Amino acid sequence: MPRRRSGSLRPLADLLAELGERPDMRYGRRRLETTQAIEAALRAVLGNDAAARCRPAGYAGRAAILACRSNASAQIVGMQVPRIMDEVRRRVAHADVRELRLTVAPEYWAEG
């Protein structure tokens, strides 16, 4: 049986606040906020129908990679990249994404 820790119990809020200050957690939170800003910017600039055909798939350095359902979807998004990036910067001041890269990846929408 593992040894029991000694000392008094700490409130969960204190533990979560301490955890939230770790550098790796702050970085993850920033990436999540940036991803959410990209999704919202896609909807704001392209509308819901077109935005539903393209989604964030990852990051490569300072570039966000967007996976699009088809070549046509990628082309539509590609024409609006400057407006999308302006909207992302407007939504998240600390967005460290400097460019959007588009890829066609229909497997992201596979039925399953």
C-alpha positions in Angstrom: 0.0 0.0 0.0 1.4 3.5 -0.9 2.3 5.7 2.0 -0.2 8.3 2.9 0.9 11.9 2.7 1.1 13.8 5.9 -0.2 17.3 6.5 -3.5 19.0 6.2 -5.7 18.9 3.1 -5.5 21.8 0.7 -8.5 23.3 -1.0 -9.0 22.2 -4.6 -9.2 25.8 -5.8 -5.7 26.5 -4.4 -4.3 23.4 -6.1 -5.9 24.3 -9.5 -4.6 27.9 -9.2 -1.1 26.6 -8.6 -1.4 24.2 -11.5 -2.6 26.9 -13.8 0.6 28.9 -13.2 2.8 26.2 -14.5 4.5 27.3 -17.8 3.3 24.2 -19.7 -0.2 24.7 -18.6 -0.2 28.4 -19.6 1.1 27.4 -23.0 -1.6 24.8 -23.5 -4.3 27.3 -22.4 -2.9 29.9 -24.9 -3.0 27.3 -27.7 -6.6 26.4 -26.8 -7.7 30.1 -26.8 -6.0 30.5 -30.2 -7.7 27.4 -31.6 -11.1 28.7 -30.4 -10.3 32.1 -31.9 -9.5 30.5 -35.2 -12.7 28.5 -35.2 -14.7 31.6 -34.4 -12.9 33.7 -37.0 -13.7 31.0 -39.6 -17.4 31.3 -38.8 -17.3 35.1 -38.7 -15.5 35.5 -42.0 -16.8 32.6 -44.0 -20.2 31.8 -42.4 -21.2 28.6 -40.8 -21.5 26.5 -43.9 -18.1 27.2 -45.3 -16.5 27.1 -41.9 -17.9 23.7 -41.3 -15.7 22.4 -44.1 -12.4 23.4 -42.6 -11.0 23.0 -39.0 -7.8 23.5 -37.1 -5.7 20.4 -37.2 -2.5 21.4 -35.4 0.4 23.8 -35.3 3.8 23.9 -36.9 5.9 26.6 -35.2 4.0 29.9 -35.6 1.7 28.5 -38.3 -1.8 27.0 -37.7 -2.6 24.1 -39.9 -6.2 24.0 -41.2 -7.5 20.7 -42.6 -10.1 21.3 -45.3 -12.6 18.8 -46.6 -11.8 19.4 -50.3 -9.7 21.5 -52.7 -12.6 23.8 -53.3 -13.0 24.4 -49.5 -9.2 25.1 -49.2 -9.4 27.6 -52.1 -12.3 29.4 -50.5 -10.5 29.7 -47.2 -7.2 30.6 -48.9 -8.8 33.7 -50.4 -9.9 34.9 -47.0 -6.7 34.2 -45.0 -5.8 37.9 -44.4 -9.3 38.6 -43.0 -9.3 35.4 -40.9 -5.9 36.4 -39.4 -7.2 39.9 -38.6 -10.2 38.4 -36.9 -8.0 36.0 -34.9 -5.8 38.9 -33.7 -8.8 40.9 -32.8 -10.2 38.1 -30.7 -6.9 37.0 -29.0 -4.2 39.6 -28.3 -1.6 37.0 -27.5 -2.2 34.8 -30.6 1.3 33.7 -31.6 0.1 32.3 -34.9 1.5 34.3 -37.8 0.2 32.3 -40.7 -2.4 29.8 -41.7 -1.4 26.7 -43.8 -4.1 24.8 -45.6 -4.2 21.1 -46.3 -6.8 18.9 -47.8 -7.6 16.1 -45.4 -11.0 14.5 -46.1 -10.2 11.8 -43.5 -11.1 14.3 -40.8 -14.7 14.0 -41.9 -14.8 10.2 -42.3 -18.0 8.6 -41.1 -17.5 6.7 -38.0 
